[in-house]
Every structure is written in C-alpha cells, then in structure tokens.
Amino acid sequence: MSPNTMLTLIGVAITAILMSRNIKGAILIGILLTTIIGIPLGVTKTVPLAQLVSAPPSLSHTFFKLDLPGLLNIGQHGLFKAILNVLMVVISFSLVDMFDTIGTLVGTAQKANMLDENGKMKNMDKALLSDAVATTTGALLGTSTVTTFVESTAGISEGGRTGLTSVVTAIMFLVAMFFTGLVGIVPAEATAPALIVVGVLMMGAVTNINFNDFTEALPAFFTISIMPFTYSIANGIAAGIIFYPIVKIVTGRRKEVHPIVYVLAALFIIRFTILPK
C-alpha cells in the first residue's frame, strides 16, 4: 500500500473516531492530525519557517483582464455567429452555476433541518443572489470560481446555522491569505477524509427517496451516480431532470411533472449536445 493511500485511510479512521465520539471540531482535528502523521510518511511536504507567512500576491496580472476580443472573435466568425457564441457560453455557464448552487443549498439546508414541510429553503433567492454576485466578482478579479461548496456541510455538522458562521469563515479566509505557505503544506490526503465524512453526512438524505416508485428511483439514481463520475453537482441534477419527465411520460403520469421541468430538461439536452463544454 502506498504512503498516500495509507495516510488517507488513517485520516478516515481518525476523523470517524472523533465524529463517533461527538468531539467538537472533529473534522478540523482530523485534518491537522493527518497532516502531522503525513510528515514521517513523506506525504506532507514541509517548508522553511520563513515561507510560512507571506504577503498575498498582487491581482494586477488578473484584475479585469477580460479577453473579450478572443471571446467574440468577430473577424473569424462574423458578428452574428460571434453574438450567438457568447449567448451559448452565457447560457451554459448560467445553467451549470445555478443548478450547482441550488443542489448544494438544498443538500446543506436539508442537513441543517432548514427546509420547510414542502422541502423548500427559506430565503433561497437571497442565497442565490449572494452566490451570483460572488461568482461575477471573482471572475472580474481573475480568481478561480467563487461559489457555494458542499463542503459547507462540515461546518453544519459542527453546529453552524446562521450567517455569522459564514462571516467568521470569510474572516478566516482573509487571515489565511497571509499564511499560504502554512496552509499549502496540508496534503490532499489529509483533506480527503474530511470530504469522505461529509459525503457520509450527505447520504442521510437518500432515505427520503421513495425507491419503491421506479419513476422516482431512476432519476434519483442517475442524479447521485452522475455527480461523482463527472465531478459536477450540476451534471447530476441535469441527468435527474432529463430522466424524470421521460419515465413519467412513458408510464402515463406526465401530469405529475411541472411544465418548467420539461423546459429545463430540454435546456439541459441542448447544453449537453450543442453548447460548448
């Protein structure tokens, strides 16, 4: 067994034990202990003390560096096709970002018992607006995508429920900007156990699926299975939305499907077959 695999399994065992004992900060403690254990195993790469603290890098190389000429490329495609290409890109990114965020919000809200009797999340419109503004701002700054992550379940498992949790997390991210050297020594093998545990926590929602009804079970199965295979929550949701109306129609239960689902299914089919990947 490779040291990397061994360290990951050790991390899973440590985190599982801490979680089973209901120890506060179990996931964070698990990451720290796994990182330390990784040093003698040669997985955790240490850095000189002088490199642990540093000033954040400048944004001058990425701030507002928008390649609009490259996106439009009017000279090669012509004005009409250039505009069409832009629309296709916007629609594709909008679908992915929106449903990726919705899937994360519903999943984390369910874990936090923040859904009403109809399975709806209160103030989701505000959460989606915050995510949209963050995504747009991040793009203008030239950073990687700023969006809602399912790893937030780790904070929920520790009792986080209000916006104060997010504010504290944001402050810690600001502080971490000056400790990139320290944060960077944490290997993927130390964070993987945390993600595995988060996955276990999220699987609890599967018990709410009616697997006795095949028209409900099949779309749910595709939703769950496509997510890890494509590394995308949005793709999983898309697969479920596509198969849901199909199985309902062929079983004569098309009236159970909301009209908007048919529209979304068509949009996702177009995205997978026509729009840029």
N, C-alpha and C positions, 0 to 999 in steps of 0.2 A: 504494500500500500504506500502510495506517495505521501510525503510530508504534508502536502496541500490538502489531500483528502482526509488524512488523519486529523489535521488541525480543525477542519470543518466539522467532522464528527464529534471531536472533543468539544467544540463550541456549541453544537446542538445539545449534547449531553449536559453541559454546564448550564445553558440557558433553560433547558427543560426542567432541571432540578430546581433552579431558582424560581421559575414560574410556578412549579408544583407546590413550592413552599410559600407562595404568595409574598415573596420578598419584593419590596418596592424598588424600582429601578432594575429589575431582573435583566431586562434586555440590554441596558447600558452596561451593567456589571459584567454580563456575559461577553459583550464585545471587548471590554477592557481586559478581562482575564484571558480571553482567547488571543488577543494581540500580544500579551506578555508571554504566554506559552509558546507563541509562534517564534519568539526570538531564538531560543535554543534549537528549535526545529529548522531554523534557517528560512522560514517563510516571511517573518516580519523583518523588513529592512530598516535598520536604524540609520539615523542621520546625525551629523555633528550638532552639538548644542547650539552653535552659532546660527544654524539654519532652521531652528525650531520656530523662531519668531522673525517675521519679516513684514515689510510694508506691502499692502495689496498692489498688484500690478496695475499699470495705467490702462485706462479704457480708450486711450487715444487711437489705438490701432483698430478698434472695432466700433466705437461710438458713431452711430448714424452713418455707417459705411454701407449704404443701400445700393445694391447693384441693379438699379432699375433698367439701365440700357441692356444689361445681359438678360434680364427677365423678359423685356419686351422684344428685343432683337428685331425691330421693325424692318431693318434693311434686308434680312433674310426671309422673314415670314410675311411681311406686309402688315398694314395697320389692323385689318380685320382679324387676321389669324393671331396677331400678337395680343389683341384685346381678349380674344377667345381663350388663348393660353393662360392669360392672367386670371380670367374668371374660373377656369378649370382648377388652377392651383389654389385659388382662394376657397373655392367650394370644397376641394379635397382636404385642405388643412382645417377648415372650419368643422367639417364632419368629424374628423379624427379628434380634434381638440375638444369639441363639445361632448361627444359621447365618451371619450376617455375620462373627462372630468365628471360627467354625470354618473358613470359607473363607479368611480372612486368615491364620490359623495354619498351615493346610495349605500354602497358597501360599508363605508366607515360609519355612516349615520345609523345603519341597522345594528352595527356592533355597539354603538353608544346608546342604543334604545331611544333614538331621536326621531323615529318615524311614527306618523300617526296611524290610526286604525286602517287607513286606506293605503298605507305604505308610502305616503308622501312625506318629503322633508320640508320642514318649515324654513322659510326664507332662502330657499334654494336659488331664487333669482339673484339675490344679493351675493351668494357664494359664487355663482357663475359669472357675475359682473366682475367680482374681485379677480377671479381666475383670468378672465379675458383681458382686463387691464394689465395684470402682471405679465401675461404672455406677450402682449403688444410692447410693453415697456422693455421686457427682456430682449425682444428682437431688435429694438432700436439701440439698446446698449451693446448688442453683439454677443450676448451670453447664450449658453445653452437654454433650451426651452424652460421657461418658468411656468410651472403648472401645479395642479394638485396631485399629490402622490399617495398611493395606497399605503405606503409605509407609515402614514399618519396613524394607522391602527395601533402602532406601538405606543404612541402617546395616549391613545384612548384606553388601551389596556392598563395604563398606569393611573387612570382616573381623569385624564384631561377631557373636559366637556365644553368649556366656554372659550370665547375669543381671547381671553387672557393667555391661554395655553399657546396659541399661535403667536401672540405678541412676544412672549418670552422666547419662543423658538426663533423668531426673527432676530431678536436682540443677540441671542447666542450665535446665530449665523454671522452677524456683523462682527462680533468678537473673534469668531473663527477665521475671519479674513486675515487677521494678523498672526495666525498660528497655522498657516497652511502646511508648514513643514511637519508640525506635530500631528495634525490631522491626516496628512498624507502617509504616515507610516502604518496606519491601520490597514491591514491587508483585506482583500475581498473575502478571504477565508474566515475572517472574524465577523464580517457583516452578513455573510450568507446565512449563518444560523439565525440571526435576527429576522431575516426575510422568511426563512422556513417557518419559524414560530408565528410570524404574522400571517402566513398562509394557513396555518392550522387554526388560528383565531377566526379568520375569514370563512373557513369551511363550515363553521357552525350554521351559517345562513342556508346551506344546502338542505337542511332538514325541513325548511319551509316550502320546498318544491314538491308538488304533487306528482310523484313518479308513477302513480297508478294510472294517470292520464297521459297516454303516449304523445298527444298533441302538445302537452306542456313539458314532458320529459325530454323529447328530442331537441327542441330549441335550447332548452337549458343545458343539455349535454354539450351541444356544439358551442354554446357560449363559454362554458367552463373549459372545454378542451382546446379551443382555438386560441385562447388568451396566451397560454404558455408556449404553444407551438409557434406563434407569430410574434411573441414578445410585445403584444399590444392588447390593452383592455378594449380599445375601440373596435378592433377587428373581431374580438369575441362577441361583443354586443351586436356588431353588424351581422355576424353569422346567425345569431339567435333571431334577430329581426327579420332576416331573409327567410329562414326556415319556418318561423311561426305562422305567417299567413299561408304558406304553401300547405302545411299539414292541416290547417284549419279548413282551407278551401276543399281539399280532396276528401275530407271527412264530412263535408256538408255543414260545417259550422262557421262559415265565413262571417256571419253576423256578430260573432264574438270578437272579431278583430276591429279595432278602431280604424277609421279611414286614414288617419295620419300614419298608421303603421304601414299601410300599403305604399304611401308616398315615400316613407323612409326606406322601405325595402327596395323600391325602385332606384332611389338615390344611391344606396349602397351598391347595388348591382352595377350601376353606371360607374361608380367610383372604382370598383374592382376591375372592370372591363375596359374602361375608356380613359379615366382620369390618370394623371401622372402618379406614379407610386412614390 
